[in-house]
Amino acid sequence: MDDNPSTGQCLCGAVTFRISGEFESFFLCHCARCRKDSGSAHSANLFSSTAKITWVSGEENIKVFRLSGSHHMKSFCSNCGAALPVSQPEVGFLVVPAGSIDSRIDIRPTAHIYCASRADWDNDLASIEWIDGLPG
């Protein structure tokens, strides 16, 4: 068991959780499904085959969407819509959106995956201007 469990919550704070165990992978997924889920260029998900999740509060606010005919699942807060961890026992993983974690994440992204599905505007993004707040 992990001596320093990861903690996290949704955007509105209604759902809180604790994860005990290690993450084995951290993937930035560019598939069309994850782009739809995140509304962005990619999703950023942590994966573990051994970690255990404890819902500290708000479990009744969790909704799960499973795309028919696939293993693709999304868990989210019914109040604010923020992405939450989802257990996928049929494939043997706990999938945790990295942005839902409040504590330090000690693993760096492992790889970009499904790059063949990458958005056509997702190219050389490191070269564009970086602004520390809302432009004004």
N, C-alpha and C positions, 0 to 999 in steps of 0.2 A: 504494500500500500504506500502511496505517496505521502511523505511527511508534510508537504506544502501543497494542499489541493488547490486547483484553479477555481476561481469564483467568477461568476458573471451574472448578467441580467439583461432584460430587454430594455428598450429605449425609455419606456414609461416607468420602469421599476416594479411593475406588477408581478413579473416572473423572475425569481432568483434561483440560482443553482450552484452546486459545488461538484467538481469533478476530481475524483481520486484516481491516480494512475498516470501513466506517461502517454504522451502523444508520439506515435511512430512516424507520422507523415504530416506534411503541411503542403497542400497542393493549391495552386492558383489555376482554377479550371476555366477554360475559355469556350466550353461547349455552349451551344445555343440555349440549352435548358438552364444552365447556371447563369448565363447572361440575362435571361428573362427573370430568373429568381432574384438576382441582385440589382437589376436595372443598370448594370455597369459593364465594364470590359471583361470582368471575370469574377468568379466567387473566390473567396479565400477561406478554405476549410481545413481544420485539423482532424486527423483520423487516429483512432485507437481501436485495437482489437481486444484490449484488456481493461481499459479505464471504466470506471463506474460513475454514473451520474446520480446525484441526489437532488431532487427538486426541493428547495428550501421554502419557497412560497410561490403561490400563484399557479400551481399545476392545472387548476381548473380553467385557466385562461389560455392554455396551449391548444392550438389547432394543428393538425397534420394534414398536408395535401400529398397524395401519392398520384403521380402521373400514370394513368392506365397503360398497361402493357410494358412497364419499365420498372427499374429499381429506383428511379428518381423520386425522392421525397423531400418535402420542405416542411419544417416545423416553425411556427411563428406565434407571437402573442396576438390574441384576438382583440386586444385593446389598441395597441400601437402598430402592429404589423411587423415588428422587428423579428429578424431571423433568430431561431433558437436551435440548440442541439437536437439531433434526432438519432435514435437508435435504429440501426438496420440489421437486426439479427440474421436475416436471410443471407446477407453478404458478410456478416461477422464484424461490423464496425459501428462505433459511435462516431458520428460526424458532427463537428462543432464549428459553427461559423466563428472565425477568428475575431471578428469585430464584437462578438457578444461576450468575450472574456474581458474582465476588468483587471485581473491580476497579470503579472509579468508572464509573457510567453517565451519560454526558453529554447524553442526550436525555430530556426529560420525556415522560410519556404524551401521545400524540397525540390519542386519542379513546377514549371508551367505545363499543364496537360491539355489535351484536345486543341492544340495550337492550329490544327488544320481548320477548325471552326472559328478561329479568332475573328473579331469584328474588323471590318476593312479600315476603320479609323484608328485601330489599336496598333500603331506602328511608331516607333521612335519617340514614345511619350516622355522619356527622360530628358529630351532636348528642349521641351517647351518651358516657358517661364514658370517658376515656382513662386507663389505668393502665400505669405503666412496667414492671411485672413481673407475676408471677402473683398474683392477688388472694389476700389471706390474712388 
